[in-house]
């Protein structure tokens, strides 16, 4: 039954919309349809796979460091690696990333060193003065508050006619905030080169999506701002990468913003300070493990005979080694002198503080 | 030299900054075609185009957040919030981002932005249009808070704020937008930030104020002179970081101090100044520091607002009291 106000009377329908859901690989890695063209580039697929495995290795080590008192509170991205990696892999160096606090994978992909991420979560601002692109934003902690920055960055590109794109990642909880709406609304008005990515991992700490919004999708929130939204299987790195590639190319070509809702699941706790067992049943988490992105891509690569046990063992060892070496460098970095807390407060310390 | 009102001086500084530097972008509600609700941006869009003088959607948080993003990309955005009462959605951006972007990235990203807003009571405006909550902003490390009190200082300080490599909140006293006129040379010369201005020299008592309250404070100093009291008047101008030395040097000379502000009394910026003098100028004091302030109540709607604002008489009474102390 149509419950649209005015239905049943002779009023014209003046707006309709549809939202599509993109996916290429089933949870078992089997192709569901023709794959995007980049999937023929095996080196790229292997790079995506390696990126996800490195991220997971790093994340698990970071949690271990926190549990043993050698790292502060840490937000693990377990199960969501495909979102950050898929998006970051579609960006150019000159594009600007505006990440949430859970986008370790995107930062690593863009050249931030593991020891720098550890340094930040270990309580040292120097971790944000990182080796990634110098114009990228650091982790944003106040949820969604980086979205207006992304609009400002994209506005600068537009004003200067630079062929660059701002890419802003945030979670499902952030879509409830005015910050995200205000940024999307402005981006729509000015057709900004800006791609919004909502990492819908189903949980904002303890609040499930159904208490976050009554909207059938997060992607459709773009419609009200005057641009297209798309939902993708966020555990399918090919889907994330393909959607991001298309959205970024369209934005670069002057086509305006897009919103990508990547549907995934937070397999871990919100942070190391959280215990998700208090608010969600373990059976739910167990079930979701069957959909996670790393096994999915590996199954596909194995089916293409591009991956096997020996490569897997070699990659695991290599990731362990790289992570351990980064941890050593992090732990060897001593604290700065106390007075350095005044460094970079202003361009020049005002005379009154000197 | 042409005689300008304070709001005309703001307009002149914006035009000058935009002409001098293609990175300067003005943005806010109604700043474009309409030229701003107070006309502070009049004519700018016609001259510099709708991409550099941006009519934003009605969203204050957005305006401040856009400024952060633009500034991180090397633009010099000047955002306008129509009234200070609508600035509060920007506090998140100011505290969590603008003021700390340089610090949290150790200098990798910076935030050379200005957020302008009219503030203060006395123009018979509707509710929420009359508050002076500058001390909330002055409490934020990494920010500058600047308040002009004359057309000349509006021009020079706004140019300085726009050229400053760090974020500045620029508070424009609504009550004297048009009530004072002064000669302003469009010479592109900025005035120094972080520096207080001694507007009048005197040996008997130091009167410290900023923004619109300088009007009453200077009038009080004139009238006190007729009574044989020579008041020194300091325009604090930059509230964060503020010029401690000029205050202390003046109090060392006069031994007496009255701080005047229209914001509510408790934890107002006058408390900070009184604490500074207690810490570093106690031995030069001949009388307790006095504060003449708005009351600890909601700024009343226009029928009573003149009773809320500190008057010339209240400033004079406080000055007489400290001069006559002991």
Interface residues (C-beta under 8 A of the other chain):
Chain A: X96 X125 X126 X128 X129 X130 X134 X135 X137 X138 X141 X142 X145 X147 X148 X149 X150 X151 X152 X153 X154 X155 X156 X157 X158 X159 X166 X178 X179 X182 X183 X185 X186 X189 X343 X344 X345 X346 X347 X350 X351 X352 X353
Chain B: X25 X51 X52 X54 X56 X57 X59 X61 X62 X64 X65 X66 X67 X68 X69 X70 X71 X72 X73 X74 X75 X77 X89 X92 X93 X96 X97 X102 X103 X104 X105 X106 X107 X108 X109 X110 X141 X142 X164 X165 X166 X194 X241 X242 X243 X244 X245
